[in-house]
Amino acid sequence: IAALRRHVLSGARLHGDDTPVPVLEPGKGKTKTGRLWAYVRDGRPAADTAPPAVAHFYSPDRKGEHPREHLKDFRGVLHADGYAGFRELYERKGDDGGPAIVEAACMAHVRRKFFDVASAGSAPIAEEALRRIGELYDIEREIRGSPPEVRRQTRLDKSQPLFQALRTWLEARLAEISGKSATAEAIRYALNRWQALSRFLD
């Protein structure tokens, strides 16, 4: 397990997430909720030849101290959701004075917010957001496994204009709808993470 964790955490990019797991409480005859943390190293879409792997950690709760301990020696990009417990990780400085861990927000989590709205009934804004995000996904599908310089240039040429247009469109729609709506919540979730979402362009 230690060797696996060293391999995973020595990569330059990680995907991190956690999930609730029921855990027996000895002597009480019931369960409590623990957390299983997963950190994935998989550079195959980026033409990386290092073996892909995942390291798991268990904790009895979801406090931010757990990922901070798991990733105390990691340096690189963490691709994750908007969990507040990761925030301190992005504020920690590296030896060069820059961030030790760079946040890359997850477009799948943004997409899920709009998908949930669209699934609940007629939601033209959410449906259009899904279509626009789908265009970005299509480009990623085309370049998966290509060398880094090819992927970066394609993203700059094709994805960046679509990505910027998506932001402009989301801002315009947010000004037109009730701020208390589920659609507005989905839009704010995306816009509040925009810089971290844009990491993939570079």
N, C-alpha and C positions, 0 to 999 in steps of 0.2 A: 504494500500500500504506500509506504514512504517513497519508494522508487517511482511509482506511478505519479504520485503527487509532485515530486520534483520535476519529472518530465513535463507534466501539464503546465506547471507554474513557471517553467523556464522559457515558454514561448513568448512571442511578442504580442499576441492577441488571444484573448479569452472570451468565451461566451459564458455568462454567469446567470444563474436563476435558482430559485428555491421553490419547494412545493411542500404543502402540509402533509404530515403522515400521522396516523393514529398510533399512539404508543401506550402500552399497558401500564397502568399504575399499580405496582405490586401491593397486594393486600386490600385494595379498594374495590376490586371487581369492576372497574370501568377503565376507559381510556382517556388520555389527554392528547393534545395536539403538539407534536414536535415539528421540526423542519428538516428537510433533506436538501442540502445545498449541492449544486452541480456546477462544475467549472469545466468547460470543454475546450480542448485545443484541437482544432481541425482546420489546417490550412489548405486542404485539397482544392477548394474553390479558387484559391489564390496561387495555384501551382506549387504549393509548398510540399516537399517530399518527406517532411517529418511525420512519423506515425501519428495518426489521430488518437486521442484518448480523452477520457473524462475522469475527473477526480471528484469523489463524493465526500461530504462532511455532514455529520449530524449535529443538531443542537436542540435543546429542549424548548426553545422559543425563537422568535424572529428578531431579536435585538441586533442593532447594527454592529455591536462589538464582535459578532461572530464572523461576518465577512471581512472586517478589519483585521482580525487575527488570521483568517485563512489566507488573505492576500497581503500580509505584511511585507513579504519579500518580493512580491510581483512588481514588475516594471513593464508597462506597455499599455495597450488599449483594452479596455473592458467593454464588451458589447452586452448591454443589459437593459432591463426595463427601468421604470422611473422610481423604483423602491428608494425611499428616503434614507434607508440605512447605508446605501452606497455613497451618499453625499460626501462624507468625510474622506472617503478614499480619493475622490477627485480633488480635494483640497490639499492633500499631502504633497510636499515638494520633493523632487528628486535631487540627485547630486548636482545637476546642472542648474538648479533653481526653478526649473519648469515643473509641471505636474509629474508625479511619479506614475500615476495612472490616469490615462486620458479616457474620458467618457465618450462612448459611441452609443447613442440611444437606438432603441429597437423599433424599426418601422413596422414589424409584425404586430407589436403592441398598439401602435397608432392605428393600423389597419383594423385590428380587432374592435376598437372603440366604434369605428364607423360601421363595421359589419354588424355589431349588436344593434345599432340604431336602425340600420336598413332591414334587419331581420324582424324588427318589431312592427313593421307596417310601412306604409308609403313614406319614403324619405328621400326625395330627389337630391338633396345636397349630399347626404351620406353616400348615395349610389354613385354620384359623380366623383366624390372623393375616392371611392373604391376604384373607379375606372382609371383615374389619374395615377393612383398608386400602382395599379396594375401595369401601366405603361413603364414605370420604373422597374418593376419586377421583370417585365419582358426583356429589358436591356440586360439586367443582371443574369438572366437565364442564358442569353446569347454569349456572354463573355466569361461565364463560369469556367474555371480551369485555365484561363489565358494568363500569360505572364503579367506581372504587375504593371509594367509600362503600357501594355495594350489596354488593360482594364481601366487604368487611370485616364488615358487619352479618350477612350470611348465615353467614360463618365463625364469628362469635361465637355466633349462635343455634343453628346446626346442627352445625358441625364441632367446635367446642370441647368439647361434652359427649362426642362420640364419641372424640375424641383423648385426653381425660383418662381415659375408660373403657378405652381401649386400653392406656394406661400401667399402670393398676391391674391389668388382666388379665395383661399381660406380666410384671409383678413377681410376681404370684401363681404363674404358671406356672413362672417361673425357680426359685422356691423348691421346686418339686415334682420337678424333673428333675435328671439328672446334669449337673454344671457342665462336664463335658468333652464333652458332646454337641454336635452341629452345631446343634441347635435352641437350646441355651443360648447358643451363640456368636452366633446370629442375634439373639436377644433382647438380649444385652449390646451388640451393635453398635447396636441401636436406642436402648436406654436411655442409653448413654454419650453420645449425640448429641441427647438429648431437648430441651434448651433451644434448640439450633440448628434442630431439626426444627419447633419450635413457632412459629418466626418468621412463618410464613404466616398465622397467626391474626390478626395485627395489620396 
